[in-house]
Amino acid sequence: MTDLSLEHALNLFGASLLKNGKSTNTIVAYKGDLNQLITFLKSRNILEVTSVETKHIEEFKKELTKDGYTAKSVSRKLNSIKNYFGFLKNEGMFEKDPSTDIKHPKYENDAPKVLLPLEYRSLRDACRNDIRATAIVELMLQAGLRIKEIENLKLDHVKTGELVIVTYESHKERSVPLNNSAETALQKYIKDSRYQTSSRHVFVTKTGRHLLARNIRSLLNRYFNKADIKKVKVNDLRNTFIAYQLKAGVPLEIVSQVSGHKRISTTEKYLELIESGKDESKGIKLKEL
């Protein structure tokens, strides 16, 4: 076994995540959790991966709880740590992974929030004078797009009645049908409100620059506040799309495909969010909210 600094090991781990197709957000989250661990270990003069013992990780876990982190947050950080040390063990840094015996704290997963009709109607009303925001809301609420897919969307990807979501990070290319509300809002923005720019991205700023995910999130949060919708996240618009399609009786396989879920089991989890009574229609046409 070779002595290796914690920071150098983190760089190797990050490179491995990138090579394996992990998303940028996932890699950033892993590094954030692990830098927190490294800071903790360095405060105890532990600088190399071979010096880390199970008791040190257990002490870090207790420190997180003491500092007010929820059980869910602690569990996420432990997951990052276990993946990190698992990678190092596979690389021959350890005979025994020091994180193996660390137990995750128990917690219950919060169910994804699904907006009520009154809430998403209030949101539409709040942003009705902002054509760009309206188009973004409709694409998430009526087509189930992720915020990163909104950011990546280019003019060439907009077809009559559908969008092409190209391959990015670990997500495969797919076609997403547009209902009348989503297509009308999108075309109105492109034709009447989109600023003149050489950028091929659909959504741009007032200066013609590419509108980034963080800008989109900030924009939508502003309208959530204006609509007085409490405890809602941007991704809840997508959750609402998925749940309402299932409630309307759209087949599980179709919803999973349109949503871009890698596993149908991910889509199945949304069945718990809807009432037992479904519409009798079993056609593949997506419900318009």
HELIX and SHEET records of a PDB file:
HELIX    1   1 LEU A    6  LYS A   19  1                                  14    
HELIX    2   2 THR A   24  LYS A   42  1                                  19    
HELIX    3   3 VAL A   49  SER A   51  5                                   3    
HELIX    4   4 THR A   54  LYS A   66  1                                  13    
HELIX    5   5 ALA A   71  ASN A   90  1                                  20    
HELIX    6   6 PRO A  117  ALA A  126  1                                  10    
HELIX    7   7 ILE A  131  ALA A  143  1                                  13    
HELIX    8   8 ILE A  147  ASN A  152  1                                   6    
HELIX    9   9 LEU A  155  HIS A  157  5                                   3    
HELIX   10  10 ASN A  180  LYS A  188  1                                   9    
HELIX   11  11 TYR A  189  SER A  193  3                                   5    
HELIX   12  12 ALA A  213  LYS A  226  1                                  14    
HELIX   13  13 ASN A  235  LYS A  247  1                                  13    
HELIX   14  14 LEU A  252  SER A  259  1                                   8    
HELIX   15  15 ILE A  264  GLU A  268  1                                   5    
HELIX   16  16 LYS A  269  LEU A  273  5                                   5    
SHEET    1   A 3 VAL A 158  LYS A 159  0                                        
SHEET    2   A 3 GLU A 162  ILE A 165 -1                                        
SHEET    3   A 3 ARG A 174  PRO A 177 -1                                        
END                                                                             
